[in-house]
Amino acid sequence: MLKMKLSKGASTKALALKYGLTQAQIRAWNKLYNKYLMKVGQKLRVK
């Protein structure tokens, strides 16, 4: 499992493109039901 610490301006779209995933996968793995609830410094699972 790979985790990514969010920086200012990060988005699920940018992470999906960077790691070859879909936004839906990232949101599901991290239980992000509202894409606007991500915070700077939050750690997200990306693989």
Residue frames relative to the residue before (quaternion, step in Angstrom):
aa qw qx qy qz dx dy dz
M 1.0000 0.0000 0.0000 0.0000 0.00 0.00 0.00
L 0.1673 -0.7759 0.6048 0.0650 3.56 -0.95 0.96
K 0.1189 -0.7911 0.5969 0.0610 3.57 -0.87 0.93
M 0.2017 -0.7710 0.5992 0.0763 3.53 -1.11 0.78
K 0.2949 -0.7350 0.5817 0.1858 3.57 -0.90 0.92
L 0.4165 -0.7458 0.4688 0.2246 3.56 -0.71 1.10
S 0.1686 -0.7455 0.6362 0.1052 3.51 -1.11 0.78
K 0.6995 -0.4513 0.3335 0.4426 3.56 -1.27 0.24
G 0.8041 0.2685 -0.2191 0.4830 3.56 -0.93 0.94
A 0.4557 0.6877 -0.4529 0.3379 3.61 1.26 -0.04
S 0.0384 -0.7900 0.6118 0.0123 3.55 -1.13 0.65
T 0.6044 -0.5455 0.4203 0.4005 3.54 -1.22 0.39
K 0.6047 0.5625 -0.3591 0.4347 3.59 1.08 -0.63
A 0.6742 0.4896 -0.2923 0.4695 3.60 0.89 -0.95
L 0.6555 0.5015 -0.3119 0.4706 3.60 0.96 -0.83
A 0.6359 0.5327 -0.3256 0.4538 3.58 0.99 -0.83
L 0.6670 0.4924 -0.2985 0.4729 3.58 0.90 -0.88
K 0.6655 0.5274 -0.3012 0.4339 3.58 0.92 -0.92
Y 0.8007 0.3022 -0.1332 0.4998 3.58 0.93 -0.92
G 0.5010 -0.6888 0.4104 0.3256 3.61 1.25 0.20
L 0.5010 0.6319 -0.4219 0.4144 3.55 1.07 0.79
T 0.4655 -0.6190 0.5174 0.3640 3.54 -1.29 -0.20
Q 0.6125 -0.5391 0.4193 0.3981 3.54 -1.21 0.44
A 0.6189 0.5621 -0.3372 0.4328 3.58 1.05 -0.79
Q 0.6334 0.5243 -0.3347 0.4603 3.61 1.00 -0.79
I 0.6751 0.4912 -0.3010 0.4608 3.59 0.84 -0.94
R 0.6614 0.4981 -0.3127 0.4655 3.59 0.92 -0.86
A 0.6673 0.5038 -0.3115 0.4515 3.62 0.92 -0.84
W 0.6715 0.5108 -0.3030 0.4431 3.60 0.85 -0.95
N 0.7731 0.3445 -0.1606 0.5078 3.56 1.09 -0.77
K 0.4085 -0.7432 0.4414 0.2931 3.56 1.34 0.21
L 0.3119 0.7334 -0.5283 0.2927 3.55 0.91 1.01
Y 0.0888 -0.8336 0.5448 0.0207 3.55 0.05 1.28
N 0.7336 0.2234 -0.1640 0.6205 3.56 1.28 -0.34
K 0.3777 -0.7752 0.4574 0.2171 3.59 -0.39 1.20
Y 0.6444 0.5313 -0.3221 0.4458 3.58 1.22 -0.26
L 0.6002 0.5949 -0.3534 0.4012 3.61 1.24 0.03
M 0.4367 0.6732 -0.4845 0.3484 3.60 1.17 0.32
K 0.1706 -0.7957 0.5771 0.0685 3.57 -1.08 0.78
V 0.5817 -0.5592 0.4581 0.3730 3.56 -1.18 0.61
G 0.7790 0.2960 -0.2499 0.4930 3.57 -0.90 0.98
Q 0.5079 0.6366 -0.4186 0.4020 3.58 1.27 -0.24
K 0.2917 -0.7457 0.5691 0.1867 3.59 -1.04 0.72
L 0.1020 -0.8002 0.5908 0.0171 3.52 -0.86 1.05
R 0.4264 -0.6536 0.5575 0.2831 3.56 -1.13 0.68
V 0.0757 -0.8211 0.5656 0.0157 3.58 -0.80 0.99
K 0.7866 0.1002 -0.1154 0.5982 3.63 1.21 0.02
